[in-house]
């Protein structure tokens, strides 16, 4: 016998509405465990399914209890008794267990156990009995079908007590005995009253008839008691199979047109209704699980798309931030260039003004040169006239002879000075003409420079306007990029929120699938036919399940 250790004195008390259900195969290995049993045992479902059922056996349980259990269920009978189980942490819990063989087509395919919370008095009684059985001090008691019963003479007396008027069979037999007693009394009184008028043969016949009537009454009562007890036993076994989750085995026996047939009909309708409900629930669970799987798949795709969108938005946000920095820098540069362009425009304007002033000055020089040329012309005329006068003076001095020699020398000097003055005037005139030509050329250059400076000023002004427009556009772009960045940030926050909601939806779908799996596991406690039931097997089909005809009315 398996001895699970360690153990402690920590008791786990079941709730009133807590029902522990499990199913084992013919070798005692767990093939099904409902959540209540899993929770009470302390093991996980994976640890329980496939393990021998004695994984929860407590060392305080006597071997005689399990010998009685296996002996009872292997005979095809149900076993009901108190069981103390061990939890995984070493604690324990008491249950009132019912173990029923699941029979299909006359063969036991598995065993179903349904456990409920016992009363404290049942626990105390079981502790005392199991302790005496475990220690070998039990005298005059034995276990039979999970119930503690006396052994020996006490057992015989206890079996005789079964005939008290508490059961249906006992009451029917008591009714037969009472009827037979009344019949014997009435027949005896009649025979006694007429014995002096009856012959011996007639008296013997009367006694024989009385004995036959008594036998008939006993036989009828016994047969009726057996029929009723058989029906109740079959109904009890049938309901135990239903309670154990076996919906595949129909109620044995043919339907009749009496109350028994009505009861069988109602029980069979109940079974088939449960089969239909179980199939509908199972189909709904499968559809729900498939829908949950589809939702999970779509949610996974949505999560992937949301993740990619969030990554793209983060990348776009980073790019927009970098672009915003660039545009901000461009705007600053544009403003700086605008200031420099305004400076250049001012300088160009001042340069144009200087060129204009230079042009005016050159015009003044030209005018002065013209005036100097006029003065030089006057000097040249004076030198020419002086030269003429000197020639005339020289001629007059020559006529004067010796008296005019001094005057001739002066006239010669004057003529020489006049010639030098004329030569100088001509040179000055040539220089003035050359200077005038150069000044004219300079004026033309200055005029062209002025025109160029005006063009430069206009170009600088155009560049300034363009730079102003660029600066304004950069400012607008910066504002737009800030707006786009905020929108991207909001979209990124929304995408992250969507990702969180997708994750929540994924958790909800996972919980739905887990709950669906648990519900499917819970509905597996009911065994139905693997193939769908044909139409002839459904409730209400007259060929398969015809409602029994009502009983005829008395006197009909």
C-alpha positions in Angstrom: 0.0 0.0 0.0 1.3 3.4 -1.0 2.5 5.6 2.0 2.5 9.2 1.0 4.7 11.4 3.2 5.1 13.8 4.9 1.8 14.7 6.5 0.7 17.4 8.9 -2.4 18.3 10.9 -3.5 21.1 8.7 -7.1 20.4 7.6 -8.6 21.7 4.4 -12.4 22.0 4.9 -14.6 21.7 1.9 -17.3 24.2 1.2 -20.9 23.1 1.1 -21.2 23.9 -2.6 -17.8 22.3 -3.4 -18.1 19.0 -5.4 -15.0 17.1 -6.2 -15.3 14.9 -9.3 -12.7 12.7 -10.9 -12.6 9.7 -13.2 -10.1 6.8 -13.3 -9.5 4.1 -15.8 -9.7 0.4 -15.0 -6.2 0.5 -13.6 -6.9 3.3 -11.2 -5.1 6.1 -13.1 -6.7 9.5 -13.2 -8.1 10.5 -16.6 -10.3 13.4 -15.5 -10.2 15.9 -12.5 -12.5 18.8 -12.2 -11.1 22.2 -10.9 -12.6 21.7 -7.4 -10.7 18.4 -7.0 -7.5 20.0 -8.4 -7.8 22.9 -5.9 -8.6 20.7 -2.9 -5.7 18.3 -3.7 -3.2 21.0 -4.0 -1.7 19.4 -7.1 -1.8 20.8 -10.6 -4.0 19.2 -13.2 -0.9 18.1 -15.1 0.4 16.3 -11.9 -3.0 14.5 -11.4 -4.0 13.4 -14.9 -2.2 10.2 -15.7 -1.1 9.6 -12.1 -2.5 6.7 -10.0 -5.4 7.8 -7.8 -3.6 6.8 -4.7 -1.4 10.0 -5.2 -3.9 11.6 -2.7 -4.1 8.6 -0.4 -3.6 9.5 3.3 -1.6 7.1 5.6 -4.5 7.2 8.1 -6.8 5.3 5.7 -6.8 1.6 6.6 -6.1 -1.0 3.8 -9.5 -2.6 4.6 -11.3 0.5 3.3 -9.6 0.3 -0.1 -10.1 -3.5 -0.3 -13.8 -3.0 0.3 -13.8 -0.2 -2.3 -12.2 -2.2 -5.0 -14.1 -5.3 -4.2 -17.4 -3.4 -4.4 -16.8 -1.5 -7.6 -15.3 -4.5 -9.4 -18.6 -6.3 -8.7 -20.2 -3.5 -10.7 -21.7 -1.9 -7.6 -21.4 1.7 -6.3 -19.4 2.4 -3.2 -20.2 5.2 -0.8 -18.1 5.9 2.2 -15.8 8.3 4.1 -12.3 9.0 2.8 -9.5 11.0 4.2 -7.2 12.3 1.5 -3.7 13.9 1.7 -3.0 17.2 0.1 0.3 18.0 -1.7 1.5 20.1 1.2 0.9 17.2 3.6 -2.4 18.5 4.9 -5.6 16.5 4.7 -9.3 16.8 3.9 -12.3 14.6 4.5 -14.9 13.7 1.9 -18.0 11.6 1.6 -17.2 9.8 -1.6 -19.3 7.9 -4.0 -17.5 5.7 -6.5 -19.5 4.3 -9.4 -18.4 2.0 -12.3 -19.2 3.5 -15.7 -20.7 0.7 -17.7 -21.1 0.8 -21.5 -22.6 -2.2 -23.4 -22.2 -4.3 -20.3 -18.5 -3.6 -19.8 -17.0 -1.4 -17.1 -14.9 1.2 -18.9 -13.9 3.5 -16.0 -14.8 4.6 -12.5 -16.3 8.0 -11.6 -15.9 9.5 -8.1 -18.1 12.3 -6.7 -17.1 13.7 -3.3 -19.0 16.1 -1.1 -18.5 17.7 2.3 -19.3 15.4 5.2 -20.7 16.4 8.5 -18.4 16.7 11.6 -20.2 13.7 13.2 -19.5 11.6 10.1 -15.8 12.6 10.3 -15.5 11.8 14.0 -17.2 8.4 13.5 -15.0 7.6 10.5 -11.8 8.6 12.4 -12.7 6.2 15.3 -13.6 3.3 13.0 -10.6 3.7 10.7 -8.2 4.0 13.6 -9.5 0.7 15.1 -9.3 -1.0 11.7 -5.8 0.4 11.2 -4.6 -0.8 14.6 -6.4 -4.1 14.3 -8.5 -3.5 17.4 -11.9 -3.5 15.6 -14.0 -6.4 16.9 -17.4 -7.2 15.6 -17.4 -4.7 12.8 -16.6 -4.8 9.1 -16.8 -2.6 6.0 -19.3 -3.4 3.3 -19.9 -1.0 0.4 -18.2 1.7 2.4 -20.6 1.4 5.3 -19.6 0.1 8.8 -21.6 -2.9 9.6 -21.5 -5.4 12.5 -20.0 -8.9 11.9 -21.0 -12.3 13.3 -24.2 -12.7 15.3 -24.6 -9.0 15.4 -24.5 -8.9 11.7 -27.2 -11.6 11.4 -29.4 -9.6 13.8 -28.7 -6.4 11.9 -29.8 -8.1 8.6 -32.9 -9.3 10.3 -33.6 -5.7 11.2 -33.8 -4.9 7.5 -37.3 -6.5 7.5 -38.7 -3.7 9.6 -41.2 -1.5 7.9 -38.9 1.2 6.6 -38.2 0.0 3.0 -40.5 -0.4 0.0 -39.9 -4.2 -0.2 -40.4 -4.6 3.6 -43.7 -2.7 3.4 -44.9 -4.7 0.5 -44.0 -8.0 2.2 -45.7 -6.8 5.4 -48.8 -5.9 3.3 -48.7 -9.5 1.9 -48.4 -11.0 5.4 -51.2 -8.8 6.7 -53.4 -9.8 3.7 -52.6 -13.5 4.2 -53.3 -13.2 7.9 -56.7 -11.6 7.2 -57.4 -14.2 4.6 -56.5 -17.0 6.9 -58.6 -15.5 9.7 -61.6 -15.1 7.5 -61.2 -18.5 5.9 -60.6 -20.1 9.3 -63.7 -18.5 10.8 -65.8 -19.7 7.8 -64.4 -23.2 8.0 -64.9 -23.3 11.8 -68.5 -22.1 11.4 -69.3 -24.8 8.8 -67.1 -27.7 9.9 -70.0 -29.6 11.4 -71.9 -29.3 8.1 -68.9 -30.2 5.8 -67.6 -33.5 5.1 -64.0 -34.4 5.7 -63.2 -34.1 1.9 -64.9 -30.7 1.7 -63.1 -29.6 4.8 -59.8 -30.7 3.3 -60.6 -28.9 0.1 -61.5 -25.7 2.0 -58.2 -26.0 3.9 -56.3 -26.6 0.6 -58.0 -23.6 -1.0 -57.1 -21.5 2.0 -53.5 -22.6 1.8 -53.5 -21.9 -1.9 -54.9 -18.4 -1.4 -52.3 -17.7 1.2 -49.5 -19.0 -1.1 -50.9 -16.9 -3.9 -51.0 -13.8 -1.7 -47.4 -14.4 -0.6 -46.3 -15.1 -4.2 -48.0 -12.0 -5.5 -46.6 -9.8 -2.7 -43.1 -11.3 -3.2 -43.3 -10.8 -7.0 -44.6 -7.3 -6.7 -42.0 -6.5 -4.1 -39.2 -7.8 -6.4 -40.6 -5.9 -9.4 -40.8 -2.7 -7.5 -37.4 -3.3 -5.8 -35.9 -4.2 -9.2 -37.3 -1.1 -10.8 -36.0 1.1 -8.0 -32.6 -0.6 -8.1 -32.4 -0.1 -11.9 -33.5 3.5 -11.5 -30.9 4.0 -8.7 -28.1 2.5 -10.8 -29.3 4.6 -13.8 -29.3 7.8 -11.8 -25.9 6.9 -10.3 -24.6 6.5 -13.8 -26.1 9.9 -14.7 -24.6 11.4 -11.5 -21.2 9.9 -12.5 -21.5 11.6 -15.9 -22.3 8.5 -18.0 -25.0 9.6 -20.4 -24.3 6.9 -23.0 -26.0 4.0 -21.3 -29.8 3.9 -21.7 -32.2 2.7 -19.1 -32.5 -1.1 -19.5 -35.9 -2.8 -20.0 -38.8 -2.1 -22.3 -41.3 0.6 -21.8 -44.7 -0.5 -20.5 -48.0 1.3 -20.3 -48.1 1.7 -16.6 -46.6 3.9 -13.9 -43.3 2.0 -14.2 -43.2 2.7 -17.9 -44.0 6.4 -17.2 -41.1 6.6 -14.8 -38.8 4.9 -17.3 -39.9 7.2 -20.0 -39.3 10.3 -17.9 -35.8 9.0 -16.9 -34.9 8.3 -20.5 -36.1 11.7 -21.6 -34.0 13.2 -18.9 -30.9 11.3 -20.1 -31.4 12.2 -23.7 -32.1 15.9 -22.8 -28.8 15.9 -20.9 -27.1 14.3 -23.9 -28.5 17.0 -26.1 -27.6 19.8 -23.7 -24.1 18.4 -23.3 -23.6 18.2 -27.0 -24.9 21.7 -27.5 -22.6 23.0 -24.7 -19.7 21.1 -26.1 -20.4 22.5 -29.6 -20.7 26.0 -28.2 -17.4 25.5 -26.3 -15.7 24.4 -29.5 -17.1 27.3 -31.4 -16.1 29.7 -28.7 -12.6 28.2 -28.6 -12.3 28.5 -32.4 -13.6 32.0 -32.3 -11.1 32.8 -29.5 -8.3 31.2 -31.6 -9.4 33.3 -34.6 -9.5 36.4 -32.4 -6.1 35.5 -31.0 -4.7 35.1 -34.5 -6.2 38.4 -35.6 -5.0 40.1 -32.4 -1.5 38.7 -33.0 -1.5 40.2 -36.5 -2.9 43.5 -35.2 -0.2 43.5 -32.5 2.5 42.9 -35.1 1.1 45.7 -37.3 0.8 48.0 -34.3 4.3 47.2 -33.3 5.6 47.9 -36.8 3.5 51.1 -36.9 4.9 52.2 -33.5 8.4 51.5 -34.7 7.8 53.5 -37.9 6.2 56.3 -35.9 9.2 56.4 -33.5 11.6 56.5 -36.5 9.4 59.2 -38.1 9.4 61.1 -34.9 13.2 60.9 -34.6 13.5 62.0 -38.3 11.1 64.9 -37.7 13.0 65.9 -34.6 16.2 65.9 -36.6 14.5 67.8 -39.4 13.1 70.3 -36.9 16.6 70.9 -35.6 17.8 71.3 -39.2 15.0 73.7 -40.1 15.5 75.6 -36.9 19.2 76.0 -37.8 18.3 77.0 -41.3 15.8 79.5 -40.0 18.5 80.9 -37.7 21.0 80.9 -40.6 18.4 82.6 -42.8 17.8 85.3 -40.2 21.6 85.8 -39.9 22.0 85.9 -43.7 19.0 88.3 -43.9 20.8 90.6 -41.5 24.0 90.3 -43.5 22.1 90.9 -46.7 20.5 94.0 -45.1 24.0 95.1 -44.2 25.3 94.4 -47.7 22.3 96.3 -49.1 23.2 99.2 -46.9 26.8 99.0 -47.9 25.9 98.7 -51.6 23.6 101.7 -51.2 26.4 103.7 -49.6 28.8 102.5 -52.3 26.4 103.6 -54.9 26.2 107.0 -53.3 30.0 107.2 -53.2 30.2 106.3 -56.8 27.6 108.9 -57.6 29.6 111.4 -55.7 32.7 110.3 -57.5 30.9 110.7 -60.8 29.8 114.2 -59.8 33.4 115.0 -58.8 34.7 113.7 -62.1 32.2 115.9 -63.9 33.5 118.8 -61.9 37.1 117.8 -62.9 36.0 117.7 -66.6 34.4 121.1 -66.2 37.6 122.4 -64.5 39.7 120.9 -67.2 37.6 122.6 -69.8 38.1 125.9 -67.9 41.9 125.3 -67.7 41.9 124.6 -71.4 40.2 127.9 -72.0 42.8 129.7 -69.8 45.7 127.9 -71.6 44.2 129.0 -74.9 44.2 132.6 -73.6 47.8 132.2 -72.5 48.7 130.7 -75.9 47.0 133.7 -77.6 48.9 136.1 -75.3 52.2 134.3 -76.1 51.4 134.4 -79.8 50.6 138.1 -79.7 53.7 138.7 -77.5 55.8 136.8 -80.0 54.3 139.1 -82.8 55.1 142.1 -80.7 58.6 140.9 -80.1 59.1 140.4 -83.8 57.8 143.8 -84.5 60.1 145.2 -81.7 63.1 143.4 -83.2 62.3 144.8 -86.7 62.0 148.3 -85.1 65.3 147.8 -83.2 67.0 146.8 -86.4 65.8 149.9 -88.0 67.0 151.9 -85.1 70.5 150.6 -85.5 72.9 151.1 -82.6 70.3 152.9 -80.6 68.0 150.0 -80.8 70.5 147.2 -79.9 69.5 147.1 -76.2 65.9 147.1 -77.2 66.6 144.4 -79.7 68.1 142.2 -77.0 65.0 142.8 -74.8 62.8 142.0 -77.8 64.7 138.9 -78.4 64.3 137.8 -74.8 60.6 138.6 -74.9 60.2 136.7 -78.1 62.1 133.7 -76.5 59.8 133.9 -73.4 56.8 134.2 -75.7 57.9 131.1 -77.6 58.6 129.2 -74.3 55.2 130.3 -73.1 53.6 129.1 -76.3 55.4 125.8 -76.0 54.4 125.5 -72.4 50.8 126.4 -73.2 50.8 123.8 -76.0 52.2 121.2 -73.6 49.7 122.2 -70.9 47.0 122.0 -73.5 48.2 118.6 -74.6 48.2 117.5 -70.9 44.8 119.0 -70.4 43.5 117.2 -73.5 45.1 114.0 -72.3 43.7 114.5 -68.8 40.4 115.4 -70.2 40.3 112.3 -72.2 41.3 110.2 -69.2 38.8 112.1 -67.0 36.1 111.4 -69.6 37.1 107.8 -69.7 37.0 107.8 -65.9 33.6 109.4 -65.9 32.4 106.7 -68.2 33.9 104.1 -65.9 32.4 105.8 -62.9 29.0 105.9 -64.7 29.3 102.3 -65.5 30.4 101.6 -61.9 27.4 103.6 -60.7 25.1 101.5 -63.0 26.7 98.4 -61.7 26.3 99.5 -58.1 22.7 100.3 -58.8 22.3 96.8 -60.2 24.1 95.4 -57.2 21.8 97.3 -54.9 18.8 96.0 -56.8 20.2 92.4 -56.7 21.0 92.7 -53.0 17.5 94.0 -52.4 16.1 91.1 -54.4 18.4 88.7 -52.5 17.3 90.3 -49.2 13.6 89.9 -50.2 14.2 86.2 -51.1 16.2 85.7 -47.9 13.3 87.3 -46.0 10.9 85.0 -47.7 13.2 82.0 -47.0 13.4 83.1 -43.3 9.6 83.4 -43.1 9.1 80.1 -44.9 11.7 78.5 -42.6 9.7 79.9 -39.6 6.5 78.5 -41.1 8.2 75.2 -41.8 9.4 75.1 -38.2 5.9 75.7 -36.9 4.5 73.1 -39.3 7.2 70.6 -38.3 6.4 71.3 -34.7 2.7 70.6 -35.4 3.6 67.4 -37.4 6.0 66.4 -34.6 3.2 66.8 -32.0 0.8 64.9 -34.3 3.4 62.1 -34.7 3.9 62.1 -30.9 0.2 61.9 -30.3 -0.1 59.1 -33.0 2.8 57.3 -31.4 1.1 57.6 -28.0 -2.1 56.3 -29.6 -0.1 53.5 -31.2 1.4 52.6 -27.8 -2.0 52.8 -26.3 -3.3 50.6 -29.0 -0.4 48.2 -28.4 -1.3 48.1 -24.7 -5.0 47.6 -25.5 -4.0 44.8 -28.0 -1.9 43.2 -25.2 -4.9 43.5 -22.9 -7.1 42.0 -25.6 -4.6 39.2 -26.0 -4.7 38.5 -22.3 -8.5 38.6 -22.4 -8.5 36.2 -25.3 -5.9 34.0 -23.5 -8.2 34.0 -20.4 -11.2 33.2 -22.6 -9.3 30.3 -24.2 -8.2 29.1 -20.7 -11.8 29.4 -19.4 -13.0 27.6 -22.5 -10.5 24.9 -22.0 -11.6 24.6 -18.4 -15.2 24.5 -19.4 -14.5 21.9 -22.0 -12.6 19.9 -19.4 -15.5 20.3 -17.0 -18.1 19.1 -19.7 -15.9 16.1 -20.3 -17.2 14.6 -17.1 -20.3 13.6 -19.2 -19.8 10.6 -21.4 -22.0 10.6 -24.5 -21.9 8.4 -27.6 -18.9 9.3 -29.9 -21.1 9.5 -33.0 -24.1 11.9 -33.2 -27.3 10.3 -32.1 -29.5 9.3 -35.0 -33.0 10.8 -35.3 -34.6 7.6 -34.0 -32.8 8.0 -30.7 -33.9 11.5 -29.9 -36.6 12.2 -27.4 -40.0 12.4 -28.9 -39.4 10.0 -31.9 -42.3 7.6 -31.8 -40.3 4.7 -33.3 -37.6 4.8 -30.6 -39.2 6.4 -27.5 -42.9 6.2 -27.6 -44.7 7.5 -24.6 -46.5 4.7 -22.8 -50.3 4.6 -23.2 -52.2 5.9 -20.1 -53.7 3.3 -17.8 -57.3 2.4 -18.4 -59.8 4.0 -16.0 -61.4 1.6 -13.5 -64.5 0.0 -14.9 -63.6 0.8 -18.5 
